[in-house]
Amino acid sequence: MNAVLIGLSSSLITILIFTFLKRVDKNTVYGLILMGIGFLYIGYTWTDINTAMLSGLQALFFMSLAYFGIKKNCWFLVAGYFLHGIWDFLYPLFASSDLLPPDYDYFCFTYDVIVGIYLLVFNFQTNHNQ
């Protein structure tokens, strides 16, 4: 439960900070965060080469979504956050979750989904108002 609360508060704080910073390109910020959370898995799993390689592949996938979200279309970021949330729960099916911090899946899933919902609503409002 603490992991969910920390994920919820972290995502809301992130959204609030970058909502008030008007000069910051939100696609770039959220793209960089998406890329960073993908690469966190490598940092947690580097002691097991097979798991680290899997983590590297998923990090490259999310880096690609982040790149396209920054350069092409923000909908890639929306998809990236929702897909990363799903990845957090599917991860134990492919690798040992013992290498991750306790309850990391709950924290990260909560963070990813809240930011994904925000970006979905933000995109809808932005595209709807144009």
Secondary structure, DSSP 8 states (H G I E B T S, - for coil): -HHHHHHHHHHHHHHHHHHH-TTS-HHHHHHHHHHHHHHHHHHHHTTSHHHHHHHHHHHHHHHHHHHHHHHT-THHHHHHHHHHHHHHHHHHHHS-GGGS-TTHHHHHHHHHHHHHHHHHHHHHHHHHH-
